[in-house]
Structure formats: structure tokens, C-alpha cells
Amino acid sequence: MNKLLYVMRTRLLIEKNQLTKVVIVHPAMRNLFIGLLLWPLYSQAQILGGPCQGCEALLEYGNKTLTSTDTLPGFKEGAPQMIIRGTVFQKDGHTPAEGIIIYAYHTNSEGIYPTRGNETGWGRRHGYIRGWAITDKNGQYTFYTFRPGSYPGRTAPAHVHLTIKEPGKREYYIDDIMFEDDELLSQSIRKGRKNRGGNGIVNLKEENGFFWARRDIFLGLNIPNYR
């Protein structure tokens, strides 16, 4: 066998009383090593929706029976009370999508993700103001909650995080719900949004003591690696 293939030659050098190990690797092996190092980054970039830290929180509903409507903790005492409603459409943009799980979470009125101390999993970071819904035969879903506050320091607009899961596909995030009347919603922030799943900037409409927000979702729209 050619000794230049798949063989590593080691020389020991002694410099300033330190032992240095020099490894000479055949180019083919070097490329293999580089490929192995880069593979995790490549595979992450190829997954549905791209990398998403915390998307697996969508699966943390446990034994809860999901319906098309959910009430997030803090709704009754929160202010102003808000109802988020919308329709999820298939990739064609017209056909309602049934059986889509939607995970929503947001801050309290002070811009904090509050915890009670007994949270597990991603609840330790997302807090307890979170909920899950699954679309009905008409593709509709509803969350009863309240308008969140912006983070302390007021550098980012207030928002509601949304993650979705289609049957047979990995969960992925879509654009946060933001509010048209938020003074922190600058033009640069608007331009930087990707419209993942459609436009998430909503106009609140007050009716019967509630603020209503409509967030329709379009599966696969502007979602990387969607097939």
C-alpha cells in the first residue's frame, strides 16, 4: 500500500522545553476531516425553516387536549385583553389547513417572560404566558390573551412569538405578531422582517371590550427549505 495514503507521520519537536506535535495528513484525509467538522453547520442550514432555538417548545403541551381555541394564563387579569384570531392556509394560499398546531408565547405587561418557579423545559425561558391551539376544519385558530409589553429598555417592539407544526413536518417559527401602532416599530424593523408565513404586523380593533388581532398564516411562505 502506498505509504502516502491514509498515513499520518508524526514528528516531535522540542522548543523552549515544550513538546509540540506536528501531524502531516494526506490531502484526501484533510478534506474528510474538514467535511466532518462542517457537516453539523451544513445540516442545520438545510433543515425546514433553518436553525431555530426553542422551536421544540411547541411539543411541550404534554397531555393537554388541543382545540382550535386556547386561553393563555393571565388573560382575565391582563390588560388590555386581546384576542388573536386567524386562518391557516395551505401552500396554495387559498385552501384552509386543518390540524396545524400553533404555539404562542409572549411577555407580561412589563416586558418580562414571567415564571412561577416550577417550569420545565423551555418554559423556564419562555415563561408561563404561553398556549397551544390546533386549527379546525376551516383552518381557524384563536388565542385569548392580553397585549404584551416591550422589553425593559424599550429597544424592540412588543411582540407575540408563534411557532407552527404541520403533520409530518418539523416545527418552524414564523414572523412574530407586532402591532401597527407601536411607536418602536421603526421603518428599519419593518424592512428587516422576512414575512415568514405572511405579514405578522397587525392592526388592533377594539370591540366589546376586547382588542382583536387577525394573523392569517400561509404555510411555507418565505420558509427556507420548505418542500
C-alpha positions as CSV (number, residue, x, y, z in Angstrom):
1,M,0.0,0.0,0.0
2,N,1.3,3.5,-0.9
3,K,2.6,4.9,2.4
4,L,1.4,8.4,1.3
5,L,-2.3,7.3,1.6
6,Y,-4.2,7.3,4.8
7,V,-0.9,7.5,6.9
8,M,-0.1,10.1,9.4
9,R,3.6,10.9,10.1
10,T,4.4,12.5,13.5
11,R,7.4,14.4,14.4
12,L,8.3,15.5,17.9
13,L,9.8,18.9,18.2
14,I,11.3,20.3,21.4
15,E,11.3,24.1,21.6
16,K,11.7,26.1,24.7
17,N,11.1,23.0,26.8
18,Q,7.7,22.5,25.3
19,L,6.6,19.4,23.3
20,T,4.8,20.2,20.1
21,K,3.1,17.5,18.0
22,V,3.1,18.1,14.2
23,V,0.8,15.9,12.2
24,I,1.1,15.6,8.4
25,V,-2.1,14.4,6.9
26,H,-2.8,13.3,3.3
27,P,-4.9,15.9,1.4
28,A,-7.8,13.4,1.0
29,M,-7.9,12.8,4.7
30,R,-7.7,16.5,5.4
31,N,-10.8,17.2,3.3
32,L,-12.6,14.4,5.1
33,F,-11.8,15.9,8.5
34,I,-12.9,19.4,7.3
35,G,-16.2,17.9,6.0
36,L,-16.9,16.2,9.3
37,L,-16.3,19.4,11.1
38,L,-18.6,21.5,8.8
39,W,-21.4,18.9,8.5
40,P,-23.3,19.9,11.6
41,L,-23.5,23.5,10.3
42,Y,-24.5,22.4,6.8
43,S,-27.2,20.0,8.1
44,Q,-28.6,22.7,10.3
45,A,-28.8,25.1,7.4
46,Q,-30.7,22.5,5.3
47,I,-33.5,21.7,7.8
48,L,-37.0,23.0,7.4
49,G,-37.2,26.6,8.4
50,G,-33.5,26.9,9.1
51,P,-32.0,26.8,12.6
52,C,-34.5,27.5,15.4
53,Q,-33.5,27.6,19.0
54,G,-36.6,26.8,21.1
55,C,-38.9,25.6,18.4
56,E,-39.2,22.3,20.1
57,A,-41.2,24.1,22.9
58,L,-44.2,23.6,20.6
59,L,-44.1,19.9,21.6
60,E,-44.4,20.7,25.3
61,Y,-48.1,20.7,25.6
62,G,-47.9,17.3,27.3
63,N,-51.3,15.6,27.9
64,K,-53.3,18.7,27.1
65,T,-56.1,18.1,24.6
66,L,-55.6,20.7,21.9
67,T,-58.6,22.5,20.4
68,S,-58.8,25.5,18.0
69,T,-59.1,27.9,20.9
70,D,-56.8,28.4,23.9
71,T,-56.7,30.9,26.7
72,L,-53.2,31.9,27.9
73,P,-52.5,32.4,31.6
74,G,-53.1,36.0,32.7
75,F,-55.9,36.7,30.3
76,K,-58.5,37.5,32.9
77,E,-56.3,39.9,34.9
78,G,-54.2,41.2,32.0
79,A,-54.8,44.5,30.3
80,P,-55.7,45.3,27.7
81,Q,-57.3,42.0,26.9
82,M,-56.6,40.8,23.4
83,I,-58.0,38.1,21.1
84,I,-55.7,36.8,18.4
85,R,-57.6,35.1,15.6
86,G,-56.7,33.9,12.1
87,T,-56.9,31.3,9.4
88,V,-54.1,29.0,8.3
89,F,-53.9,28.3,4.6
90,Q,-52.1,25.6,2.6
91,K,-49.2,26.5,0.4
92,D,-51.6,27.5,-2.4
93,G,-52.7,30.4,-0.3
94,H,-56.4,29.6,-0.6
95,T,-57.2,26.2,0.9
96,P,-57.8,26.1,4.7
97,A,-55.3,23.9,6.5
98,E,-56.7,21.6,9.2
99,G,-54.7,20.1,12.0
100,I,-51.9,22.7,12.2
101,I,-50.5,23.1,15.8
102,I,-49.7,26.7,16.7
103,Y,-47.6,27.6,19.8
104,A,-47.8,31.2,21.1
105,Y,-45.9,32.9,23.9
106,H,-45.1,36.5,25.0
107,T,-44.1,38.7,27.8
108,N,-46.2,40.2,30.5
109,S,-47.1,43.9,30.6
110,E,-43.7,44.8,31.9
111,G,-41.9,43.1,29.1
112,I,-40.8,40.1,31.2
113,Y,-41.3,36.4,30.5
114,P,-42.6,35.6,34.0
115,T,-42.0,32.3,35.7
116,R,-43.6,30.7,38.8
117,G,-40.5,28.6,39.6
118,N,-41.9,25.2,38.7
119,E,-41.4,25.5,34.9
120,T,-39.7,22.7,33.0
121,G,-38.2,22.6,29.5
122,W,-38.5,25.8,27.5
123,G,-41.0,27.1,30.0
124,R,-38.0,28.2,32.1
125,R,-37.1,30.7,29.3
126,H,-40.5,31.3,27.6
127,G,-42.3,31.8,30.9
128,Y,-45.8,30.6,31.7
129,I,-47.7,33.0,29.4
130,R,-48.0,30.5,26.5
131,G,-50.6,28.4,24.8
132,W,-51.3,25.9,22.1
133,A,-54.1,25.6,19.5
134,I,-54.8,23.3,16.6
135,T,-56.7,24.5,13.6
136,D,-60.2,23.3,12.9
137,K,-61.6,22.0,9.6
138,N,-61.8,25.7,8.4
139,G,-58.2,26.3,9.3
140,Q,-59.1,28.7,12.1
141,Y,-57.5,29.2,15.5
142,T,-58.0,31.7,18.4
143,F,-55.9,32.7,21.4
144,Y,-57.4,34.7,24.3
145,T,-54.6,36.7,25.9
146,F,-53.5,40.3,26.6
147,R,-51.3,42.8,24.9
148,P,-47.6,42.2,25.9
149,G,-45.2,44.9,26.9
150,S,-41.9,45.6,25.2
151,Y,-38.6,44.5,26.8
152,P,-37.2,46.7,29.5
153,G,-35.1,49.5,27.9
154,R,-37.7,49.7,25.1
155,T,-35.4,48.8,22.2
156,A,-37.6,46.3,20.4
157,P,-41.4,46.4,19.7
158,A,-43.7,44.3,21.8
159,H,-44.5,41.0,20.1
160,V,-46.0,37.6,20.3
161,H,-43.9,34.6,19.2
162,L,-45.5,32.0,17.0
163,T,-44.3,28.5,16.1
164,I,-46.2,26.1,13.9
165,K,-46.1,22.4,13.1
166,E,-47.7,20.7,10.1
167,P,-48.4,17.0,10.2
168,G,-45.3,15.0,9.1
169,K,-43.1,18.1,9.2
170,R,-40.6,19.6,11.6
171,E,-41.9,22.6,13.6
172,Y,-40.7,26.1,12.5
173,Y,-41.2,29.7,13.5
174,I,-43.0,32.4,11.6
175,D,-42.9,36.1,11.9
176,D,-43.8,37.4,15.3
177,I,-47.0,39.3,15.7
178,M,-46.2,43.1,16.1
179,F,-48.6,46.0,16.4
180,E,-49.0,48.7,13.8
181,D,-49.5,51.4,16.4
182,D,-46.3,50.5,18.4
183,E,-44.0,53.6,18.4
184,L,-41.0,51.2,18.5
185,L,-41.9,49.6,15.2
186,S,-39.5,51.6,13.0
187,Q,-39.0,51.5,9.3
188,S,-35.8,49.6,9.6
189,I,-37.5,46.9,11.6
190,R,-40.3,46.7,9.1
191,K,-37.9,46.4,6.2
192,G,-35.9,43.7,8.1
193,R,-38.9,41.4,8.5
194,K,-39.0,38.3,6.3
195,N,-42.7,37.8,6.3
196,R,-42.3,34.2,7.2
197,G,-45.8,32.7,7.0
198,G,-47.1,36.0,5.9
199,N,-47.2,39.5,7.3
200,G,-47.3,39.5,11.1
201,I,-47.9,43.2,11.7
202,V,-51.5,43.6,12.9
203,N,-54.0,46.4,13.4
204,L,-55.8,46.1,16.7
205,K,-59.6,46.7,16.6
206,E,-61.5,47.4,19.8
207,E,-64.8,45.7,20.1
208,N,-66.9,44.7,23.1
209,G,-64.1,45.5,25.5
210,F,-61.5,43.4,23.7
211,F,-58.7,44.3,21.2
212,W,-58.9,42.0,18.2
213,A,-55.8,41.0,16.2
214,R,-56.0,39.0,13.0
215,R,-53.0,37.0,12.0
216,D,-53.5,34.7,9.0
217,I,-50.8,32.2,8.3
218,F,-49.7,30.8,4.9
219,L,-47.8,27.5,5.2
220,G,-44.4,27.5,3.6
221,L,-44.4,31.2,2.6
222,N,-40.9,32.5,2.8
223,I,-39.8,29.5,4.8
224,P,-36.4,28.1,3.9
225,N,-36.1,24.6,2.6
226,Y,-39.9,24.2,2.5
227,R,-40.9,21.2,0.5
